[in-house]
Amino acid sequence: MKLLLTGTAGAAGWPEPGCPCASCAGTAGLPARRPFGVLVDDVVAYPWAGAPPGYEVLAGGLGLAGPDGGRLLYAPADREVPLDASAPYDVVLIDVLDRPERLGALTRAGAVSSGTRVVAVGLDHRARSPRELDRRLRLWGAVSVPDGTVLHTTPTEPDDPTPDTTAGVDGPADTTTRPDGVVPGQPRRALVLGGSRSGKSAEAELRLAAEPYVTYLATGPAGDGDPEWAARVRAHRVRRPAHWDTVETTDLAGAIRTAAAPLLIDGLGTWLAAVFDEHAAWDGDHAPVLGRCEELVDAWRRARGRVVAVSDEAGMGVVPATASGRAFRDALGRLNERLAAESEEVTLVVAGRPLSL
């Protein structure tokens, strides 16, 4: 099937007319994106009304199969996509800015495979800039294409990278596809640092949001007897994709060594505090704590799968007034430094903005 994307933006376009937000203002001088539209084989457009013989409507009206066997799926923000695909789709047009975890769920269900091209549509000022959009799509294994781009569901037919004169902000179509369970070019080990309420956890979660299988290693207490801490824990749980597995543990080295899926560790500060507690090391011998840190660094260095860890950047404040506070700060600083040295990517998050180190 031949797919003509007549528009790739949300219902109001991008930039949205009259919108003063930073995102819309930041697209000044760039070609505007029009509201989403797709025309298939020059004969049928979404919502596939009046599809001629030879075409089959799939997925509750969101999918379409053509006479040549090509399969297309559209996943808008306001519709739940059935997760019972009989075979992978060739092209998935998805509003990935809404909930990127839907891409992981589709991959998990077999609707997206290594041969599926995932194209982001519904683009609008939920992305704070075209540059940030590109960054997120690389994390999720999706691509953006200009308005007017022609795609084909049959691999032997070349795509037309020459859009019309209203082409969007991201240049010609990228032919990169997303291998099953792995995002091309992504680091195996990523360390995300930040201060309190910096957005470091949300940034770390973005890195694995579109993965079909993720194990979240929670290192902090559940919050029993502390309503404020329990509320924080609940907020983290609600934000995480429902299909992620959660394991509460302080055996991070063991979890890394035996991982069968990408890991997200949140976070190293609470883990280190728990290790100090386990060894009664706050006012005593720190050797057992340093040994556990050494074990973690070794496992991190030998990690075979993807692992993302969140840690507190504790060295920017005042010197702690107590010996135990200074011991914790020093141990965490050394741990961050050593893990950073063994990481392909290290990011510092300030006010929700990631800075690559």
Buried (B, 14 or more C-beta within 10 A) or exposed (E): BBBBBBBBBBEBBBBBEEBEEEBBEBBEEBBBBBBBBBBBBEEBBBEBEEBEEEBEBBBEBBBBBBEEEBBBBBBBBEEEBBBEBEEBBBBBBBBBBBBBBBBBBBBBBBBBBEEBBBBBBBBBBBBBBBEBBBBBBBBBBBBBBBBBBBBBBEEEBEBBBEBEEBBBBBBBBBEBBBEBBBBEEBBBBBBBBBBEEBBBBBBBBBBBBBBBBBBBBBBBBEBEEEEEBBEEBEEBEEEBBEBBEEEEEBBBBEBBBEBEBBBBBBBBBBBBBBBBEEBEBBEEEBEBBBEBBEBBBEBBBEBEBBBBBBBBBBEEEEEBEEEBEEBBBBBBBEBBEBBBEBBEBBBBBBEEEBEEE
